[in-house]
Amino acid sequence: MSDESPSAGVRVGWGFDAHRLGGNPPTLLGGVVVSETEGVVATSDGDLLAHAVTDALMGACVLGDLGEHFPSDDPASEDADSMFLLRQAATMALASGWRTDHVDVTVVAESVRVSPHRPEIREQLAGALDMPVDAVSVKATTTDGLGLIGGGEGIAVFAVVTVRATP
């Protein structure tokens, strides 16, 4: 039997978000404009990458989820800056004894291209989470025309976050 508390060590959180295309441009991912011509339907600024990472971070730290702390039916959420919400979640994580060690994100989209923006997205996430950029991975894929995303109707993001207990 270990002398460590059950919360000591390393934890992993998983996050997901999806939005329909068709909202007002631009499309933001990780605080970076990735499309000036397309937008997503959302209450906040619609930054699904920030939403997925926020939920993954909150899950790893057992802090609830994005909707619990920043409900979409709250008027304050209208056009909210999703990177600000991610920074708030990072502050909550630190206050509960956790720091972010690693972030791995996959964007699933047909028309929105991530690769030209990848370095800036990684920098923005690293800055928001106060971590080194080399601990942030951002990848992208398509569904090769399959389903709603493949038909160009939406975008999805998957995120995994690893946190470590602070000393």
NORQUIGI-V754106 format. One record per backbone hydrogen bond with DSSP energy under -1.0 kcal/mol. CO is the residue of the C=O (numbers start at 1). NH is the residue of the N-H. If there is no record, write none. Layout:
{{CO,NH} {CO,NH}}
//
This chain:
{{5,8} {9,165} {11,163} {13,161} {15,159} {17,157} {19,155} {20,41} {27,34} {27,35} {29,32} {32,29} {35,27} {39,22} {39,23} {43,79} {46,48} {47,51} {48,52} {49,53} {50,54} {51,55} {52,56} {53,57} {54,58} {55,59} {56,60} {57,61} {58,63} {59,62} {65,69} {66,70} {71,74} {74,77} {75,78} {77,80} {80,45} {81,85} {82,86} {83,87} {84,88} {85,89} {86,90} {87,91} {88,92} {89,93} {90,94} {91,95} {92,96} {93,98} {94,97} {97,166} {99,164} {102,162} {103,137} {104,160} {105,139} {106,158} {107,141} {108,156} {114,117} {117,121} {118,122} {119,123} {120,124} {121,125} {122,126} {123,127} {124,128} {125,129} {126,131} {132,135} {133,136} {135,103} {137,105} {139,107} {141,109} {143,146} {146,150} {147,151} {148,153} {149,152} {153,21} {155,19} {156,108} {157,17} {158,106} {159,15} {160,104} {161,13} {162,101} {162,102} {163,11} {164,99}}
//
